[in-house]
Amino acid sequence: MSYQLNFHDLVPYLPELGQGLLVTLELTLYATVGGILLGTLGAAARTSRSRPLRLSAGIYVELIRNTPFIVQLFFIFFGLPAIGVKLTAWQAGLIAMTVNLGAYSAEILRAGIEATPKGQWEAGRTLGLTRFQIFTRIVLPPAFQRIYSSLVGQCIIVMLGSSVISQISVEELTFSANFIQSRSFLSFESYLLTALLYLILAVFMRRGFGLLASYVFRSQPR
Amino acid sequence: MMQFTDWDILRNLLLAARWTLLLSLIAFIGGTLFGLLLTFMRTSRRKPLVLLVRGYTELFQGTPLLMQLFLAFFGLSLLGIDVSAWTAATLALVLFSSAFLCDIWSGCIESLPKGQWEASRCLGLSFFQTMRYVILPQALRVAIAPTVGFSVQVVKGTALTSIIGFVELTKAGTMLNNATFQPFKVFALVALIYFMICYPLSLFSQFLERKLNVSGKH
């Protein structure tokens, strides 16, 4: 092989890559918070006693889990304006990520909720707690602890999936990589470096969530 | 200018969906073969092999599939191989699937009690005999539901090949949208077709999980 990899000429473009990285981080942060909130609501609906609630949450979860993220993104960004919902690319990207993570985390969290021993609901009722109180104070915290690592895995998958948002011209990490390769003609090197950044980001997210867990779940027996 | 009726849109999307199906099938079969090899390497307990496979799975699970597609597309041409979008897409998806399948399967194998290995050793079975007669028959039962579940990820993964210019369902959707200016209808239909491919697979996986739920039923 005669080709020499040339990373040296990428150095002037590093600020662009940093900019992109920040946008990816920002999107991931908002989508993680929003997605987990949405997922909690979804899981509550899926385990509720009301049939229409269960059904609509089920349709939401299955629709999202069985279609590709890029199609959801295109539907939100190109399709919704046709019925009068106008969004910027950044908003569309964030909504797509949030809705996507919401469905997956609802499904993950549902498994955690269903693993709650029945006696805990009964004990809660005996103590005179309302259904809402039992759900938020007794059922939810250990359920989160049970499914924490799959939830973290899903957040990382959504972060990696956000690279697709470059396709609707949100200037995140992959967009920067596309820009750099079109300027420098060093396509392989640009994408290799970017892939490495994603890998580092994924590792750091796992670490960060691990630290968060040891803080949040410190008082609970395991 | 050509006018597209709703039927034209649907017909063209369904024609393009064949390529989604074909690519998924090839990626899944290729991923299965290569993933099996990786699984054997990972369960072999030879340190360098295990580390190598672990690094491989980490790499493919820690980077976006889109990056893998780009790297396959531009990397192969660096090697002097003239790549079509089809080749790059196949290569990237096979490598991607093999990493995830290896992870699923080695998880299943490791979930079996250690005593099974020890008992086989006592009976004088070799590594391959242990695998063939003791481990795999049991691991297969545990593995089948998550494997079918992963096939959904493969189908959804093929949607990204539209970005490197492979004309499958998603690419056909964007092209039809450019021709008809009916994004709502076109992308809703695209999503619906994906759903009709993936949902039966999801249901089948859930069914298998319930039916083959082996934990504590021996």
Boltz contact constraints between the chains, C-beta under 6 A:
constraints:
  - contact:
      token1: [A, 3]
      token2: [B, 78]
      max_distance: 6.0
  - contact:
      token1: [A, 66]
      token2: [B, 195]
      max_distance: 6.0
  - contact:
      token1: [A, 66]
      token2: [B, 198]
      max_distance: 6.0
  - contact:
      token1: [A, 66]
      token2: [B, 199]
      max_distance: 6.0
  - contact:
      token1: [A, 66]
      token2: [B, 202]
      max_distance: 6.0
  - contact:
      token1: [A, 67]
      token2: [B, 191]
      max_distance: 6.0
  - contact:
      token1: [A, 67]
      token2: [B, 194]
      max_distance: 6.0
  - contact:
      token1: [A, 67]
      token2: [B, 195]
      max_distance: 6.0
  - contact:
      token1: [A, 68]
      token2: [B, 156]
      max_distance: 6.0
  - contact:
      token1: [A, 68]
      token2: [B, 159]
      max_distance: 6.0
  - contact:
      token1: [A, 68]
      token2: [B, 194]
      max_distance: 6.0
  - contact:
      token1: [A, 70]
      token2: [B, 159]
      max_distance: 6.0
  - contact:
      token1: [A, 71]
      token2: [B, 190]
      max_distance: 6.0
  - contact:
      token1: [A, 71]
      token2: [B, 191]
      max_distance: 6.0
  - contact:
      token1: [A, 74]
      token2: [B, 187]
      max_distance: 6.0
  - contact:
      token1: [A, 75]
      token2: [B, 187]
      max_distance: 6.0
  - contact:
      token1: [A, 78]
      token2: [B, 183]
      max_distance: 6.0
  - contact:
      token1: [A, 79]
      token2: [B, 183]
      max_distance: 6.0
  - contact:
      token1: [A, 79]
      token2: [B, 184]
      max_distance: 6.0
  - contact:
      token1: [A, 79]
      token2: [B, 187]
      max_distance: 6.0
  - contact:
      token1: [A, 82]
      token2: [B, 183]
      max_distance: 6.0
  - contact:
      token1: [A, 82]
      token2: [B, 184]
      max_distance: 6.0
  - contact:
      token1: [A, 83]
      token2: [B, 184]
      max_distance: 6.0
  - contact:
      token1: [A, 160]
      token2: [B, 64]
      max_distance: 6.0
  - contact:
      token1: [A, 163]
      token2: [B, 64]
      max_distance: 6.0
  - contact:
      token1: [A, 163]
      token2: [B, 66]
      max_distance: 6.0
  - contact:
      token1: [A, 164]
      token2: [B, 66]
      max_distance: 6.0
  - contact:
      token1: [A, 187]
      token2: [B, 74]
      max_distance: 6.0
  - contact:
      token1: [A, 188]
      token2: [B, 74]
      max_distance: 6.0
  - contact:
      token1: [A, 188]
      token2: [B, 75]
      max_distance: 6.0
  - contact:
      token1: [A, 188]
      token2: [B, 78]
      max_distance: 6.0
  - contact:
      token1: [A, 191]
      token2: [B, 67]
      max_distance: 6.0
  - contact:
      token1: [A, 191]
      token2: [B, 70]
      max_distance: 6.0
  - contact:
      token1: [A, 191]
      token2: [B, 71]
      max_distance: 6.0
  - contact:
      token1: [A, 195]
      token2: [B, 63]
      max_distance: 6.0
  - contact:
      token1: [A, 195]
      token2: [B, 67]
      max_distance: 6.0
  - contact:
      token1: [A, 198]
      token2: [B, 63]
      max_distance: 6.0
  - contact:
      token1: [A, 198]
      token2: [B, 64]
      max_distance: 6.0
  - contact:
      token1: [A, 199]
      token2: [B, 62]
      max_distance: 6.0
  - contact:
      token1: [A, 199]
      token2: [B, 63]
      max_distance: 6.0
  - contact:
      token1: [A, 202]
      token2: [B, 62]
      max_distance: 6.0
